[in-house]
Amino acid sequence: MSVSRRTQWSWALYDWANSAFATTVLVGLFPVLFNSYYAAGVDPGMSTFYLGAFGNSASAFVVMLLAPTLGVIADRRGWKKRFLAIFTVLGVSATAALFFVGEGNWELAIALFALAAVGFFGGLGFYDSLLVSVAPAQHRDRISALGYGLGYLGGGLLFLLNVAMVLKPALFGIDDKASAVKWAFVSVAVWWLLFALPLFRNVPEPAPSATAATMGWQDLVATLKRILGMKPVLMFLLAYWLYIDAVGTVAQMAVDFGIKLGFASDALIKAILIVQFVSFPAALAFGWIGERFGARRGIYLALAVYTLLTGSAWFMQTEAHFYSMAAIVGLVQGGVQSLSRSYYSQLIPADAAGQFFGFYNMLGKFAAVLGPLVVGVTAAVTGNPRLALFMLIFFFVAGAFLLSRVRQPATMPA
């Protein structure tokens, strides 16, 4: 398969586009503004519960329900780009609308945040499935890593600008920090929309799949039976479900975790910047590791680091410790994500990528329902956020074990 570099870069640039939402809104500034502004006067334990359950988990649950069915339709009709465009517009619109939410109106803030997250996560399955058509199997580790690398770099650069807006609002003609955060949300919406355009212009829509005979529940059930009959795919999805749960929970709840430990919001923002700019070269390095030593070995390496990292969170006391953890997360976060995507793409049939990535995305979102909910409930019940993070070790270890049970095709590196 011959694909132009322009097509591959246009595909990867969508990571640059939507990662601004992940960095500035999902992980960075929304949790801070939610605690101090949108949920002003709300008990801290309950605000964590609202953010984890009604924000992160609810949106993930919606995507979990939609992803497999829409994946079937996308394959049958050749609508991967169309669905990606719909979810992109939803995410961009809801993100921009956060600008108009007033202080204390946490219900509307959570609703818009959840809609924006549905737009972000709902589009990922269609974006990921296009990897099969923009890169041959032997180069998918590298191209997948390029996407994540650009995502971390682009998200980090805009987040750096957003941080400057929040720390020095007067320099930007803004009255206060809360208003600066709202303008940051607007900048994310514009960035996301603008840099998504090359994909829609330069990446061709894959041809409709002849194997997807219908577009209803029968086809969905048929795809599920097909997955159940492909043991390597099934075993990988179970492993992925476990370890990506913990990876996503660490990323989504880290800022709230730091707030509950009493760290200054400025320190938390600096930690996120560390993650972004360390992750850029690290993700590219993991792409090389995948091509040189095999994607599965690269995933093992990342999960081992995460296990040690999560255990050390139990002893966290200082901002310096938080910074060091951020740097370590940056070293492995993009690697485990990009290699999981490319590894899975080599296990599945190319002509049913939308359907199979629909289930892949569904499991990722089901994990995102469970992880933040565990953190939120544990924090509300025990008042000890360290306990929730420490429990995530089980997910990393169990995921690695199941990954070791995947029998790879002979053509894949060990």
C-alpha positions as CSV (number, residue, x, y, z in Angstrom):
1,M,0.0,0.0,0.0
2,S,1.4,3.3,-1.1
3,V,0.3,6.4,0.9
4,S,1.7,9.9,0.5
5,R,3.4,11.6,3.4
6,R,0.9,14.5,3.0
7,T,-1.9,12.1,3.7
8,Q,-0.2,10.6,6.8
9,W,0.7,14.0,8.2
10,S,-2.8,15.3,7.6
11,W,-4.1,12.3,9.5
12,A,-1.6,12.8,12.4
13,L,-2.5,16.5,12.5
14,Y,-5.9,15.7,13.9
15,D,-4.1,14.5,17.0
16,W,-2.5,18.0,17.2
17,A,-6.0,19.5,16.8
18,N,-8.1,17.6,19.4
19,S,-5.4,17.1,21.9
20,A,-5.9,20.8,22.8
21,F,-9.2,19.7,24.4
22,A,-7.6,16.9,26.3
23,T,-4.9,19.1,27.7
24,T,-6.5,22.4,28.4
25,V,-10.1,21.3,29.1
26,L,-10.2,17.6,30.1
27,V,-7.1,17.4,32.2
28,G,-5.9,21.0,32.9
29,L,-8.1,23.9,33.4
30,F,-11.7,22.6,33.6
31,P,-11.0,20.7,36.9
32,V,-9.4,23.8,38.4
33,L,-12.3,26.1,37.3
34,F,-14.9,23.6,38.3
35,N,-13.6,23.4,41.8
36,S,-13.1,27.1,42.3
37,Y,-15.8,28.7,40.1
38,Y,-18.4,26.5,38.6
39,A,-18.9,24.5,41.8
40,A,-18.2,27.3,44.2
41,G,-19.6,26.5,47.6
42,V,-19.9,22.8,46.9
43,D,-18.3,20.3,49.4
44,P,-14.9,19.3,47.9
45,G,-15.6,15.6,48.2
46,M,-18.9,16.0,46.3
47,S,-17.3,18.2,43.7
48,T,-14.9,15.3,43.0
49,F,-17.8,13.0,42.8
50,Y,-19.7,15.3,40.3
51,L,-16.6,15.6,38.1
52,G,-15.8,11.9,38.1
53,A,-19.3,10.5,37.9
54,F,-21.4,13.1,36.0
55,G,-18.6,14.5,33.9
56,N,-16.1,11.9,32.9
57,S,-18.0,8.7,33.5
58,A,-21.4,9.8,32.1
59,S,-19.8,11.0,28.8
60,A,-17.7,7.8,28.6
61,F,-20.9,5.7,29.1
62,V,-22.6,7.5,26.2
63,V,-19.7,6.9,23.9
64,M,-19.5,3.3,25.0
65,L,-23.1,2.7,23.9
66,L,-22.7,4.5,20.5
67,A,-19.3,3.4,19.3
68,P,-19.9,-0.2,18.2
69,T,-23.1,0.5,16.3
70,L,-21.7,3.7,14.6
71,G,-18.6,1.7,13.7
72,V,-20.7,-0.8,11.8
73,I,-22.6,2.0,10.0
74,A,-19.3,3.7,9.2
75,D,-17.9,0.6,7.6
76,R,-21.0,-0.3,5.7
77,R,-21.6,3.2,4.3
78,G,-18.1,4.5,4.1
79,W,-18.9,7.2,6.7
80,K,-15.8,7.3,8.9
81,K,-15.0,10.9,8.1
82,R,-18.6,11.9,8.2
83,F,-19.0,10.6,11.8
84,L,-15.7,12.1,12.8
85,A,-16.9,15.5,11.5
86,I,-20.2,15.2,13.5
87,F,-18.4,14.5,16.7
88,T,-15.8,17.2,16.0
89,V,-18.5,19.8,15.6
90,L,-20.2,18.6,18.8
91,G,-17.0,18.8,20.8
92,V,-16.0,22.2,19.4
93,S,-19.5,23.7,20.0
94,A,-19.8,22.5,23.6
95,T,-16.3,23.6,24.5
96,A,-16.9,27.1,23.2
97,A,-20.3,27.2,25.1
98,L,-18.5,26.8,28.4
99,F,-17.5,30.5,28.0
100,F,-21.1,31.5,28.8
101,V,-21.5,29.5,32.1
102,G,-21.7,31.6,35.2
103,E,-20.2,31.1,38.7
104,G,-22.0,28.4,40.8
105,N,-23.8,26.9,37.8
106,W,-22.1,23.6,38.1
107,E,-25.0,21.6,36.6
108,L,-24.7,23.4,33.2
109,A,-20.9,23.3,33.3
110,I,-20.9,19.6,33.8
111,A,-23.5,19.1,31.1
112,L,-21.5,21.0,28.5
113,F,-18.2,19.4,29.6
114,A,-19.9,16.0,29.2
115,L,-21.1,16.9,25.7
116,A,-17.7,18.2,24.7
117,A,-16.1,14.9,26.0
118,V,-18.6,12.9,24.0
119,G,-17.5,14.9,20.9
120,F,-13.8,14.2,21.8
121,F,-14.0,10.6,22.7
122,G,-16.8,9.7,20.2
123,G,-14.6,10.8,17.3
124,L,-11.6,8.8,18.3
125,G,-12.8,5.5,17.1
126,F,-13.3,6.8,13.5
127,Y,-10.0,8.6,13.6
128,D,-8.1,5.5,14.9
129,S,-9.8,3.3,12.3
130,L,-8.4,5.5,9.5
131,L,-4.8,4.5,10.6
132,V,-5.4,1.2,8.7
133,S,-5.8,3.1,5.4
134,V,-3.1,5.7,5.9
135,A,-0.2,3.4,6.9
136,P,1.0,-0.1,5.9
137,A,1.2,-2.6,8.7
138,Q,5.0,-2.4,9.0
139,H,4.9,1.4,9.6
140,R,1.9,1.7,11.8
141,D,3.8,1.9,15.1
142,R,5.7,4.9,13.7
143,I,2.7,6.7,12.2
144,S,0.6,6.0,15.3
145,A,3.4,7.4,17.4
146,L,3.6,10.5,15.1
147,G,0.0,11.2,15.8
148,Y,0.4,11.0,19.5
149,G,3.6,12.9,19.4
150,L,2.1,15.8,17.5
151,G,-0.9,15.7,19.8
152,Y,1.3,16.2,22.9
153,L,3.3,18.9,21.2
154,G,0.3,20.8,19.8
155,G,-1.7,20.4,23.0
156,G,1.2,21.5,25.0
157,L,1.9,24.6,23.0
158,L,-1.7,25.8,23.2
159,F,-1.8,24.9,26.9
160,L,1.3,27.0,27.4
161,L,-0.4,30.0,25.9
162,N,-3.5,29.3,27.9
163,V,-1.5,29.1,31.1
164,A,0.1,32.5,30.3
165,M,-3.5,33.8,29.9
166,V,-4.5,32.5,33.3
167,L,-1.3,33.6,35.1
168,K,-1.1,37.1,33.5
169,P,-4.7,37.9,32.3
170,A,-4.0,41.6,32.2
171,L,-1.4,41.1,29.5
172,F,-4.2,39.7,27.3
173,G,-6.7,42.4,28.2
174,I,-8.7,40.0,30.4
175,D,-10.1,41.0,33.8
176,D,-9.5,38.0,36.0
177,K,-8.3,34.3,36.0
178,A,-11.8,32.9,35.7
179,S,-12.5,34.9,32.5
180,A,-9.0,33.9,31.2
181,V,-9.9,30.2,31.6
182,K,-13.1,30.8,29.7
183,W,-11.3,32.5,26.9
184,A,-8.9,29.5,26.9
185,F,-11.8,27.2,26.2
186,V,-12.7,29.4,23.2
187,S,-9.2,29.1,21.9
188,V,-9.4,25.3,22.2
189,A,-12.5,25.3,20.1
190,V,-10.9,27.4,17.4
191,W,-7.7,25.3,17.5
192,W,-9.5,22.0,17.3
193,L,-11.7,23.1,14.3
194,L,-8.9,24.7,12.4
195,F,-6.3,21.9,12.6
196,A,-8.9,19.2,11.9
197,L,-9.4,20.6,8.4
198,P,-6.4,18.9,6.7
199,L,-7.7,15.4,7.6
200,F,-11.1,16.1,6.0
201,R,-9.4,17.6,3.0
202,N,-6.5,15.2,2.4
203,V,-7.3,11.8,3.9
204,P,-9.5,9.8,1.5
205,E,-12.6,8.0,2.9
206,P,-12.0,4.2,2.8
207,A,-14.3,2.2,0.5
208,P,-17.4,0.7,2.1
209,S,-16.9,-2.8,3.5
210,A,-18.5,-5.6,1.6
211,T,-18.5,-7.7,4.7
212,A,-20.9,-5.5,6.6
213,A,-24.1,-6.8,5.1
214,T,-26.6,-4.9,7.3
215,M,-26.5,-1.9,9.6
216,G,-28.5,-3.0,12.5
217,W,-28.2,-5.0,15.6
218,Q,-27.7,-8.2,13.6
219,D,-24.5,-6.8,12.1
220,L,-23.4,-5.6,15.5
221,V,-24.0,-9.0,17.0
222,A,-22.2,-10.6,14.0
223,T,-19.1,-8.4,14.7
224,L,-19.2,-9.3,18.4
225,K,-19.3,-13.0,17.5
226,R,-16.4,-12.5,15.1
227,I,-14.4,-10.9,17.9
228,L,-15.3,-13.7,20.3
229,G,-14.0,-16.2,17.6
230,M,-10.7,-14.4,17.2
231,K,-8.9,-15.2,20.5
232,P,-5.9,-12.9,19.9
233,V,-8.2,-9.9,19.4
234,L,-10.5,-10.8,22.3
235,M,-7.6,-11.3,24.7
236,F,-6.0,-8.1,23.7
237,L,-9.2,-6.2,24.2
238,L,-9.6,-7.6,27.7
239,A,-6.0,-6.6,28.5
240,Y,-6.5,-3.2,27.0
241,W,-9.7,-2.6,28.9
242,L,-7.9,-3.2,32.2
243,Y,-4.7,-1.2,31.7
244,I,-6.1,1.7,29.7
245,D,-8.7,2.1,32.5
246,A,-5.8,2.9,34.9
247,V,-3.9,5.0,32.3
248,G,-6.9,7.2,31.6
249,T,-7.8,7.6,35.3
250,V,-4.3,8.8,36.2
251,A,-4.5,11.4,33.4
252,Q,-8.1,12.6,34.0
253,M,-8.1,12.8,37.8
254,A,-4.5,13.9,38.4
255,V,-5.2,17.6,38.8
256,D,-8.2,16.9,41.1
257,F,-5.9,14.6,43.1
258,G,-3.3,17.3,43.5
259,I,-5.9,19.8,44.5
260,K,-7.1,17.5,47.3
261,L,-3.5,17.1,48.5
262,G,-3.4,20.9,48.9
263,F,-1.0,21.7,46.0
264,A,-1.3,25.1,44.4
265,S,-3.2,25.3,41.1
266,D,-0.1,26.9,39.4
267,A,2.0,23.9,40.4
268,L,-0.6,21.5,38.9
269,I,-0.5,23.4,35.6
270,K,3.3,23.3,35.5
271,A,3.0,19.5,36.0
272,I,0.7,19.2,33.0
273,L,3.1,21.2,30.9
274,I,5.9,18.8,32.0
275,V,3.8,15.8,30.8
276,Q,3.1,17.4,27.4
277,F,6.6,18.4,26.4
278,V,8.2,15.2,27.8
279,S,5.5,13.1,26.0
280,F,6.3,14.5,22.5
281,P,9.8,13.0,22.1
282,A,8.9,10.0,24.3
283,A,5.9,9.1,22.0
284,L,8.2,9.2,19.0
285,A,10.8,7.1,20.8
286,F,8.1,4.5,21.6
287,G,7.3,4.4,17.9
288,W,10.9,3.4,17.3
289,I,10.8,0.8,20.1
290,G,7.7,-0.7,18.5
291,E,9.3,-1.0,15.1
292,R,12.6,-2.3,16.5
293,F,11.5,-4.6,19.4
294,G,7.8,-5.1,18.9
295,A,4.8,-3.1,20.1
296,R,3.9,-5.6,22.8
297,R,7.4,-5.2,24.5
298,G,7.0,-1.5,24.4
299,I,3.6,-1.8,26.1
300,Y,5.1,-4.0,28.8
301,L,7.8,-1.4,29.5
302,A,5.2,1.4,29.8
303,L,2.9,-0.7,32.1
304,A,5.9,-1.6,34.4
305,V,6.7,2.1,34.8
306,Y,3.0,2.9,35.5
307,T,2.9,0.2,38.2
308,L,5.9,1.6,40.0
309,L,4.6,5.2,39.6
310,T,1.1,4.5,41.0
311,G,2.6,2.7,44.0
312,S,4.8,5.7,44.8
313,A,1.7,8.0,44.7
314,W,0.8,6.6,48.1
315,F,3.8,8.4,49.6
316,M,3.3,11.7,47.8
317,Q,3.8,14.8,50.1
318,T,5.5,17.5,48.1
319,E,5.0,19.4,44.8
320,A,8.5,18.2,43.8
321,H,7.3,14.6,44.0
322,F,4.3,15.6,41.9
323,Y,6.6,17.1,39.2
324,S,8.7,14.0,39.1
325,M,5.7,11.8,38.6
326,A,4.5,14.1,35.8
327,A,7.8,13.7,34.0
328,I,7.6,9.9,34.4
329,V,4.0,9.8,33.1
330,G,5.2,11.9,30.1
331,L,7.8,9.2,29.3
332,V,5.2,6.4,29.0
333,Q,1.7,7.8,28.5
334,G,1.9,8.5,24.7
335,G,3.9,5.3,24.2
336,V,1.3,2.9,25.7
337,Q,-1.5,4.7,23.8
338,S,0.1,4.8,20.4
339,L,1.5,1.2,20.5
340,S,-1.8,-0.1,21.7
341,R,-3.5,1.5,18.7
342,S,-1.0,0.2,16.2
343,Y,-0.8,-3.3,17.8
344,Y,-4.5,-3.7,17.6
345,S,-4.6,-2.5,14.0
346,Q,-2.4,-5.4,13.1
347,L,-4.6,-8.0,14.8
348,I,-7.9,-7.0,13.0
349,P,-9.2,-7.3,9.4
350,A,-8.5,-4.1,7.6
351,D,-11.9,-4.1,5.8
352,A,-13.7,-4.0,9.1
353,A,-11.6,-1.5,10.9
354,G,-14.5,0.8,11.8
355,Q,-16.4,-2.0,13.5
356,F,-13.4,-3.4,15.3
357,F,-12.2,0.1,16.4
358,G,-15.8,0.7,17.5
359,F,-15.4,-2.1,20.1
360,Y,-11.9,-0.9,20.9
361,N,-13.2,2.6,21.6
362,M,-16.2,1.1,23.5
363,L,-13.9,-0.8,25.9
364,G,-11.7,2.3,26.3
365,K,-14.8,4.3,27.3
366,F,-16.1,1.5,29.5
367,A,-12.8,1.7,31.3
368,A,-13.2,5.5,31.6
369,V,-16.6,4.9,33.2
370,L,-15.1,2.7,35.9
371,G,-11.8,4.3,36.7
372,P,-13.0,7.9,37.5
373,L,-16.0,6.5,39.3
374,V,-13.8,4.4,41.6
375,V,-11.6,7.4,42.3
376,G,-14.6,9.7,42.9
377,V,-16.5,7.3,45.2
378,T,-13.4,6.3,47.1
379,A,-12.6,10.0,47.7
380,A,-16.2,10.7,48.8
381,V,-16.4,7.7,51.1
382,T,-12.9,7.6,52.7
383,G,-11.5,11.1,52.1
384,N,-8.3,9.4,51.0
385,P,-7.5,10.0,47.2
386,R,-4.2,8.1,47.6
387,L,-6.1,4.8,48.2
388,A,-8.0,5.0,44.9
389,L,-4.8,5.6,42.9
390,F,-3.0,2.8,44.7
391,M,-5.7,0.4,43.8
392,L,-5.0,1.0,40.1
393,I,-1.9,-1.2,40.4
394,F,-4.1,-4.2,40.0
395,F,-5.3,-3.0,36.6
396,F,-1.8,-2.5,35.3
397,V,-0.6,-5.9,36.5
398,A,-3.7,-7.8,35.3
399,G,-3.6,-6.0,31.9
400,A,0.0,-7.0,31.4
401,F,-0.7,-10.6,32.2
402,L,-3.6,-10.8,29.8
403,L,-1.5,-9.1,27.1
404,S,1.1,-11.9,27.5
405,R,-1.6,-14.4,26.6
406,V,-2.2,-12.9,23.2
407,R,-1.0,-15.2,20.4
408,Q,0.4,-12.9,17.7
409,P,0.4,-13.6,13.9
410,A,3.7,-15.0,12.8
411,T,4.4,-11.8,10.8
412,M,4.3,-9.6,13.9
413,P,7.4,-8.9,16.0
414,A,7.4,-10.6,19.4
